[in-house]
Amino acid sequence: MNVSADYVRTDEHGALRVGSGRVALESILAAWGQGHSPETIRSQYPALSLEEVYGAIAWSLAHPDELATYLKRQEAVWEHWQKRAESQVSPLRERLRAAKPRARAS
């Protein structure tokens, strides 16, 4: 019997998700890269089964080129939003920046 499960899927925004929930593949891989066991990762993300955690790790190992392309694209998306946020003047940010020198002087 050859049954294959889809542990990693692409959501409506193009993000890779694990299982049927909203857990980002990057979250699983970051925890795994930090040395956490799949069992520990499972406890951090109760929406996932242990099988889904192992499946996501196995998927990433089986698809290194696809993963690298995806992570590069996600980094570009992050940089876009970071630049956009930095270019917008926020009254709160301005107040915090103004308060910083006063806090150092105290």
N, C-alpha and C positions, 0 to 999 in steps of 0.2 A: 504494500500500500504506500503510495507516494503522495502525501498531503503536505501542501506548502501554505504557511500562514504569512500574511502581510503584516509585519511588525512595524514597518515604517511607511507612512503615507504622507502625501502632500496635501495640505489644507487649501482652503479657498484663496489664501493670500500667497501661496507658494512656499510656505514654511513646512519643513519636515517635522512631523509629529509621530509620537510613539503610541501605539495602541489606538483605541477609539476616542481617547480624551484629547486634551490640549497640551500635554507634556511635550516640550520641545526636545528634539533629538540632541541638540547642543547641551541641554541640561544633563542628560544621561551621560553623554560622552565626557563632559567636564568632570562630573563626579568620578567616573571610571578612570579618567586621566589623573585624578588626584589620588588614586589608589584605593578608592572605596570598592568594596565587593558588590556584586550584583544584589546580594541580599540586603546590604546596607542601603543601596540605591533604591531598592524596592520599598524599604521602610520609609524613605524620604518622599516617595511618590506613591501613596496608597491607591491612587487610581489605576496603577499598573500592576499587572501580575508579574511574578518572577520570570515567567516564560517570555513576557514582552520585553523585560529588561535585557535578558540574555539575547533575545531575538534582535533587539536594536543594536547591541554590541556586535553581534555576528553580521548583521546587515552592513554596518560601517566597515568591518574588516573585509567583507566581500565586494564592496563598492568604493574603493579608495578614490578613484578618479571623480566619480559622481559626488562623493562627499566633499572633496577638495573644491570642486566647482561651486557647490552649494555654499560652503563656508566662505569662500571668497565673495560670492554674491551677497551673502548676509552681512559681511563686513562693510561692503559698499553701501548697503541700505542703512546700516548703523551710522556710518560717517555722514551720509546725506542728512539724516534726521538730527544728528549732533550739530552739524553746521547750521541747519535751519533753526534749531533751538538757540544757538549762540548768537545768531543774527537778529533775533527778535528781542526787543527791549522789554524786560520784565520789571515792573515796579518793585516787586519783591527782591529780585536779584540785585537791583540798584541799591536798595536799602541795606541788603546784606553786605554788599561790597563797601558801602559807605561806613558801615558799622565795624568792619574789619580793622581799619587803622585805629579806631578809637579803642577797640578791645586790646590791641597790642600796646597802646600807650598806657593802659591801666596797670 
